[in-house]
């Protein structure tokens, strides 16, 4: 199996090479040269999830140097529950937030940490990641104390929740958390600029743990494959998925699972007030813009990187329109949906999941699976005033909140970042 760039100028790579590079040298994102043809009759949702995930991912690892480690990667990374719960007869909720940092990003980050640590035998790798909230903590937790990895997390200062910031800044050791004077888009632009700089690549052996890295995106395909098959076995029909999205990584994983043939009827995206994708679906013009701060802050993305992958899957606009639909929820919609879900169904949802619940109200009576991306206890400051209740703190979060933190401020250009890293002996 080989991987090519969405920009179509870079040479094709093995999976190991693509994971280590993070971003292709032409600035594009890696995608499979072809999607493997799978025999779905050989898959069973009765299989333990780590084994099921290994079966889904195996064709992508074919003849790769780390193929022999795939089973261990899956066992080590996917050691927490993946519950599918019933809301009513045609609405279900997939809880992806039972990992160590209470977000869906634990799946991809933990798998990528296993892979990158295994690949970094000859020299240390520096993982540089931009986060709008949950990615940073998932990456920090996954890579913490991995002996061959140095982690640099860039997050927008003052634009994530206090608990999100604590989860990012409480690690130390091989994890450096930098509070950027800017937005998530500024953080992401810094990462991309560093990757394009040959001197940085040579000095730091950079790789990324954002969803731009194919090693983080592929493991996310597995939970859509597993859940769609489980639902189909239980209900003898395919469900649709409603996926909250910002940078389009989680959404792209759902579309790739569908492309592999798993029983997914359709996929609907939910966004917050950052409406680049809904606007593209309406107009055919992809127009990045500065991100808008919202209650669903992990989705505050004005230039979603994975659009390239989704567009590569559906290059003709008519085909894109036919396969991709999106609904946006304002902060007011989020504020009304969270109490509504609690009053009607006794379900507490985070602001990101609330955007999917809002979209669900506008969709058909066919079965839909709402993708719940984060534990509500991470957003107590938003949810508790709305519901007038105290949300219990999950044990995973409490363990992190008990740790001391270190925030290091940095400006929004590469020179500022360079000075901070030099001061700390990392560059």
C-alpha positions as CSV (number, residue, x, y, z in Angstrom):
1,X,0.0,0.0,0.0
2,X,1.3,3.4,-1.0
3,X,0.2,6.9,-0.2
4,X,0.1,10.0,-2.4
5,X,-0.3,13.7,-1.8
6,X,-3.5,15.7,-2.4
7,X,-1.3,18.3,-4.1
8,X,-0.2,15.5,-6.5
9,X,3.4,16.8,-6.8
10,X,5.2,14.7,-4.1
11,X,6.5,11.2,-4.7
12,X,4.4,8.4,-3.3
13,X,5.3,7.1,0.1
14,X,5.0,4.0,2.2
15,X,2.8,4.3,5.3
16,X,5.8,4.6,7.6
17,X,7.3,7.3,5.5
18,X,3.9,9.2,5.4
19,X,3.5,9.0,9.1
20,X,7.1,10.3,9.7
21,X,6.7,13.1,7.3
22,X,3.2,14.2,8.6
23,X,2.8,16.6,5.7
24,X,3.9,15.8,2.1
25,X,6.9,17.8,0.8
26,X,4.6,19.6,-1.7
27,X,2.4,20.8,1.2
28,X,-0.4,18.3,0.5
29,X,-1.9,15.7,2.7
30,X,-1.3,12.0,2.3
31,X,-4.2,9.8,1.1
32,X,-4.2,6.1,0.1
33,X,-3.3,5.5,-3.5
34,X,-6.4,3.3,-3.7
35,X,-8.9,2.1,-1.1
36,X,-8.6,-1.6,-0.5
37,X,-11.4,-3.9,-1.4
38,X,-12.6,-5.6,1.8
39,X,-14.7,-8.7,2.3
40,X,-17.3,-7.4,4.8
41,X,-18.5,-10.9,5.5
42,X,-15.1,-11.5,7.2
43,X,-15.8,-8.7,9.8
44,X,-17.9,-9.3,12.9
45,X,-18.8,-6.6,15.5
46,X,-18.6,-9.5,18.1
47,X,-14.8,-9.3,17.7
48,X,-13.0,-7.4,20.5
49,X,-12.6,-3.9,19.2
50,X,-8.7,-3.8,19.1
51,X,-8.8,-7.0,16.9
52,X,-11.6,-5.5,14.7
53,X,-9.5,-2.3,14.3
54,X,-6.5,-4.3,13.4
55,X,-8.5,-6.1,10.7
56,X,-9.7,-2.8,9.2
57,X,-6.2,-1.2,9.2
58,X,-4.2,-4.2,8.1
59,X,-4.6,-3.5,4.3
60,X,-3.2,0.0,4.8
61,X,-0.1,-1.5,6.6
62,X,0.5,-4.2,3.9
63,X,4.2,-4.8,3.4
64,X,5.1,-1.8,5.6
65,X,8.0,-2.2,8.1
66,X,5.7,-1.6,11.0
67,X,3.0,-4.1,9.8
68,X,4.3,-6.7,12.4
69,X,3.6,-4.2,15.2
70,X,0.0,-3.4,14.2
71,X,-1.6,-5.8,16.7
72,X,0.3,-4.4,19.6
73,X,-0.5,-0.8,18.5
74,X,-4.2,-1.6,18.5
75,X,-4.1,-3.4,21.9
76,X,-2.1,-0.6,23.5
77,X,-4.1,2.3,22.0
78,X,-7.7,1.1,22.1
79,X,-8.0,-0.1,25.7
80,X,-11.2,1.9,26.7
81,X,-14.9,1.5,25.9
82,X,-16.7,2.5,22.7
83,X,-20.5,2.5,23.7
84,X,-23.4,3.0,21.3
85,X,-26.4,4.2,23.3
86,X,-30.1,4.5,22.3
87,X,-31.8,8.0,22.6
88,X,-35.1,6.9,21.0
89,X,-36.2,4.5,18.3
90,X,-34.4,6.3,15.5
91,X,-31.7,8.3,17.3
92,X,-28.5,6.8,18.8
93,X,-25.4,8.3,20.3
94,X,-21.8,7.0,19.8
95,X,-19.7,8.0,22.8
96,X,-16.1,8.4,21.7
97,X,-14.9,10.1,24.9
98,X,-14.0,7.3,27.3
99,X,-10.2,7.5,26.7
100,X,-7.7,9.1,29.1
101,X,-8.4,12.7,28.1
102,X,-12.1,12.3,27.5
103,X,-12.2,13.1,23.8
104,X,-12.5,11.2,20.5
105,X,-9.0,12.3,19.7
106,X,-7.6,9.7,22.2
107,X,-8.2,7.0,19.5
108,X,-6.0,8.6,16.9
109,X,-3.4,10.2,19.2
110,X,-2.7,7.0,21.1
111,X,-2.4,4.9,17.9
112,X,-0.1,7.5,16.3
113,X,2.1,7.6,19.5
114,X,2.6,3.9,19.3
115,X,3.5,4.1,15.6
116,X,5.8,7.1,15.8
117,X,7.7,5.9,18.8
118,X,8.3,2.6,17.0
119,X,9.5,4.4,13.9
120,X,11.8,6.8,15.7
121,X,14.6,4.3,16.3
122,X,17.4,6.1,14.5
123,X,16.8,9.6,15.9
124,X,14.3,11.5,18.1
125,X,11.2,12.8,16.4
126,X,9.6,16.2,17.3
127,X,5.9,16.1,17.1
128,X,4.5,19.6,16.6
129,X,0.7,20.0,16.9
130,X,-1.8,22.9,16.8
131,X,-4.9,22.5,18.9
132,X,-8.2,24.3,19.2
133,X,-9.0,22.4,22.4
134,X,-9.0,18.6,22.6
135,X,-6.2,17.6,20.3
136,X,-3.5,19.0,22.5
137,X,-4.4,17.1,25.6
138,X,-4.9,13.9,23.7
139,X,-1.5,14.2,22.0
140,X,0.2,15.3,25.2
141,X,-1.2,12.3,27.1
142,X,-0.5,9.8,24.3
143,X,3.1,10.8,23.8
144,X,4.1,11.7,27.4
145,X,7.3,9.9,28.3
146,X,7.6,8.2,24.9
147,X,11.4,8.0,24.9
148,X,12.0,8.9,21.2
149,X,9.5,11.8,21.0
150,X,9.6,15.5,21.9
151,X,6.1,17.1,21.8
152,X,5.4,20.8,21.1
153,X,1.7,21.8,21.5
154,X,0.5,25.2,20.3
155,X,-2.8,26.4,21.5
156,X,-4.6,29.8,21.2
157,X,-4.2,31.6,24.5
158,X,-7.5,32.5,26.2
159,X,-9.6,30.7,23.6
160,X,-10.0,27.3,25.1
161,X,-11.7,26.3,28.4
162,X,-9.8,26.3,31.7
163,X,-10.0,22.5,31.9
164,X,-8.9,22.1,28.4
165,X,-5.8,24.3,29.1
166,X,-5.1,22.4,32.3
167,X,-5.1,19.1,30.4
168,X,-2.6,20.5,27.9
169,X,-0.2,22.2,30.3
170,X,0.1,19.6,33.1
171,X,2.6,17.2,31.6
172,X,6.1,18.5,31.5
173,X,9.0,16.1,30.7
174,X,9.0,15.7,26.9
175,X,5.8,17.8,26.4
176,X,6.1,21.6,25.9
177,X,2.8,23.5,25.8
178,X,2.9,26.9,24.2
179,X,0.2,29.5,24.5
180,X,0.1,31.4,21.2
181,X,-1.0,35.0,21.1
182,X,-3.6,34.3,18.3
183,X,-6.3,32.0,17.1
184,X,-6.2,28.3,16.2
185,X,-5.6,29.2,12.6
186,X,-2.4,31.1,13.7
187,X,-1.3,28.0,15.6
188,X,-2.0,25.8,12.5
189,X,-0.2,28.3,10.2
190,X,2.9,28.1,12.5
191,X,3.0,24.3,12.3
192,X,2.7,24.4,8.5
193,X,5.4,27.1,8.2
194,X,7.8,25.0,10.3
195,X,7.1,22.0,8.2
196,X,7.9,23.9,5.0
197,X,11.2,25.2,6.5
198,X,14.1,22.8,5.6
199,X,16.2,24.0,8.5
200,X,13.5,23.1,11.0
201,X,12.9,19.7,9.4
202,X,16.6,18.9,9.5
203,X,17.1,20.1,13.1
204,X,14.0,18.6,14.7
205,X,12.9,15.7,12.4
206,X,9.4,17.2,12.5
207,X,6.2,15.1,12.4
208,X,2.6,16.2,13.1
209,X,0.0,14.7,15.4
210,X,-2.9,16.8,14.0
211,X,-5.4,15.0,11.8
212,X,-3.2,16.1,8.8
213,X,-1.1,13.0,9.8
214,X,-2.4,9.9,8.1
215,X,-1.3,7.9,11.2
216,X,-3.9,9.7,13.3
217,X,-6.7,9.7,10.7
218,X,-6.6,6.0,9.8
219,X,-7.4,4.6,13.3
220,X,-10.5,6.8,13.3
221,X,-11.8,5.0,10.3
222,X,-12.0,1.8,12.4
223,X,-14.6,3.1,14.9
224,X,-17.0,4.1,12.1
225,X,-16.5,0.7,10.5
226,X,-17.2,-1.1,13.8
227,X,-20.2,1.0,14.8
228,X,-21.9,0.9,11.4
229,X,-21.5,-2.9,11.3
230,X,-22.8,-3.3,14.9
231,X,-25.8,-1.2,14.1
232,X,-26.5,-3.1,10.9
233,X,-26.4,-6.4,12.7
234,X,-28.7,-5.2,15.4
235,X,-31.3,-3.4,13.2
236,X,-30.9,-4.9,9.7
237,X,-30.5,-1.5,8.1
238,X,-27.7,1.1,7.7
239,X,-27.6,4.1,9.9
240,X,-26.6,7.7,9.0
241,X,-23.9,9.4,11.0
242,X,-24.0,13.1,12.2
243,X,-20.4,14.2,12.8
244,X,-19.4,17.4,14.6
245,X,-16.5,18.8,12.7
246,X,-14.0,21.7,12.6
247,X,-10.8,20.6,10.9
248,X,-12.7,17.8,9.0
249,X,-10.4,14.9,10.3
250,X,-13.1,13.0,12.1
251,X,-15.5,13.6,9.2
252,X,-13.0,12.4,6.6
253,X,-12.5,9.2,8.6
254,X,-16.3,8.6,8.4
255,X,-16.3,9.1,4.6
256,X,-13.3,6.7,4.3
257,X,-15.1,4.0,6.2
258,X,-18.1,4.5,3.8
259,X,-15.6,4.3,0.8
260,X,-14.4,1.0,2.2
261,X,-17.9,-0.4,1.9
262,X,-19.1,-0.4,5.5
263,X,-22.9,0.0,5.9
264,X,-23.2,3.8,6.3
265,X,-26.3,5.2,4.7
266,X,-25.2,8.8,4.6
267,X,-23.0,11.3,6.6
268,X,-24.1,14.7,7.8
269,X,-21.6,17.2,9.2
270,X,-22.5,19.7,12.0
271,X,-20.4,22.8,12.4
272,X,-20.6,25.8,14.7
273,X,-20.6,29.4,13.5
274,X,-17.5,28.7,11.4
275,X,-19.3,27.9,8.2
276,X,-16.6,27.4,5.5
277,X,-17.9,23.9,4.7
278,X,-21.7,24.7,4.6
279,X,-20.8,27.7,2.4
280,X,-18.8,25.5,0.0
281,X,-21.7,23.1,-0.3
282,X,-23.9,26.0,-1.2
283,X,-21.6,27.9,-3.6
284,X,-18.8,25.6,-4.8
285,X,-16.2,28.1,-3.6
286,X,-13.9,27.2,-0.8
287,X,-13.2,30.4,1.1
288,X,-11.0,30.1,4.2
289,X,-11.5,33.0,6.7
290,X,-10.5,33.9,10.2
291,X,-12.0,31.6,12.7
292,X,-14.9,32.8,15.0
293,X,-14.7,32.0,18.7
294,X,-17.7,29.9,19.8
295,X,-18.9,27.7,22.7
296,X,-17.8,24.6,20.7
297,X,-14.3,25.9,20.7
298,X,-12.5,22.7,19.4
299,X,-14.4,23.3,16.2
300,X,-13.3,26.9,15.8
301,X,-11.5,26.4,12.5
302,X,-11.6,28.9,9.6
303,X,-9.4,26.9,7.2
304,X,-10.1,23.2,7.7
305,X,-7.0,21.3,6.5
306,X,-8.8,18.0,5.7
307,X,-10.9,19.7,3.1
308,X,-8.2,18.6,0.7
309,X,-8.8,14.9,1.5
310,X,-12.6,15.2,1.3
311,X,-12.3,17.1,-2.0
312,X,-9.9,14.5,-3.3
313,X,-12.6,11.8,-2.5
314,X,-15.3,13.8,-4.3
315,X,-13.4,16.1,-6.8
316,X,-16.5,17.1,-8.9
317,X,-18.6,19.7,-7.1
318,X,-21.9,17.9,-8.0
319,X,-20.6,14.7,-6.5
320,X,-19.4,16.5,-3.4
321,X,-22.8,18.1,-3.0
322,X,-24.5,14.8,-3.5
323,X,-22.4,13.1,-0.7
324,X,-21.7,15.9,1.8
325,X,-24.3,17.9,3.7
326,X,-23.7,20.2,6.6
327,X,-25.7,22.1,9.2
328,X,-24.3,25.0,11.3
329,X,-25.4,25.8,14.9
330,X,-25.0,29.2,16.5
331,X,-24.1,29.6,20.1
332,X,-27.7,30.3,20.8
333,X,-28.6,27.0,19.1
334,X,-26.0,25.2,21.3
335,X,-27.4,26.9,24.5
336,X,-30.9,25.8,23.7
337,X,-30.0,22.3,22.5
338,X,-28.0,21.3,25.7
339,X,-31.0,21.8,28.1
340,X,-33.4,20.3,25.5
341,X,-31.4,17.0,25.3
342,X,-31.3,16.9,29.1
343,X,-35.0,17.6,29.7
344,X,-36.2,15.3,26.9
345,X,-33.7,12.4,27.1
346,X,-31.8,12.9,30.4
347,X,-28.6,13.0,28.3
348,X,-25.9,15.6,29.0
349,X,-23.9,16.6,25.9
350,X,-20.9,18.8,25.4
351,X,-21.2,21.9,23.2
352,X,-19.6,20.1,20.2
353,X,-22.0,17.2,20.4
354,X,-24.8,19.7,20.8
355,X,-24.2,20.9,17.2
356,X,-24.9,17.3,16.0
357,X,-28.0,17.1,18.2
358,X,-29.2,20.4,16.7
359,X,-28.6,19.0,13.2
360,X,-30.5,15.8,14.1
361,X,-33.7,17.8,14.7
362,X,-33.7,18.9,11.0
363,X,-33.2,15.5,9.6
364,X,-35.4,12.6,8.5
365,X,-37.1,9.9,10.6
366,X,-34.5,7.4,9.4
367,X,-32.0,6.1,12.0
368,X,-29.2,8.5,12.8
369,X,-26.1,8.0,15.0
370,X,-25.0,11.2,16.7
371,X,-21.2,11.2,17.2
372,X,-20.4,12.5,20.8
373,X,-16.9,13.8,20.7
374,X,-16.1,15.0,24.3
375,X,-17.1,14.3,27.9
376,X,-19.4,17.1,29.1
377,X,-17.4,17.4,32.3
378,X,-14.7,19.2,30.4
379,X,-17.1,22.0,29.7
380,X,-18.7,22.5,33.2
381,X,-18.4,26.3,32.9
382,X,-20.8,26.2,29.9
383,X,-23.1,23.4,30.8
384,X,-23.7,23.8,34.5
385,X,-25.3,27.3,34.3
386,X,-27.6,26.0,31.5
387,X,-28.7,22.8,33.4
388,X,-28.5,24.2,37.0
389,X,-26.8,21.0,38.1
390,X,-23.2,19.9,39.0
391,X,-21.6,17.6,36.5
392,X,-19.5,14.9,38.1
393,X,-15.8,15.1,37.2
394,X,-14.6,11.9,35.4
395,X,-11.7,10.2,37.3
396,X,-9.4,10.6,34.2
397,X,-10.0,14.4,34.3
398,X,-9.6,14.7,38.1
399,X,-6.2,13.0,38.0
400,X,-5.0,15.6,35.5
401,X,-6.6,18.6,37.4
402,X,-4.6,17.5,40.5
403,X,-1.3,18.0,38.6
404,X,0.6,21.4,38.4
405,X,0.7,23.2,35.1
406,X,3.2,25.3,33.1
407,X,2.1,27.8,30.5
408,X,4.7,29.2,28.1
409,X,3.6,32.3,26.1
410,X,4.8,32.7,22.5
411,X,4.0,35.1,19.6
412,X,2.3,34.1,16.4
413,X,5.3,34.0,14.0
414,X,8.0,31.5,13.4
415,X,10.8,33.8,14.8
416,X,9.0,34.0,18.1
417,X,8.7,30.2,18.2
418,X,12.3,29.8,17.3
419,X,13.4,32.0,20.2
420,X,11.3,30.0,22.7
421,X,12.7,26.7,21.6
422,X,16.3,28.0,21.6
423,X,15.9,29.2,25.1
424,X,14.7,25.8,26.2
425,X,17.5,24.0,24.3
426,X,15.2,22.3,21.8
427,X,16.5,24.0,18.6
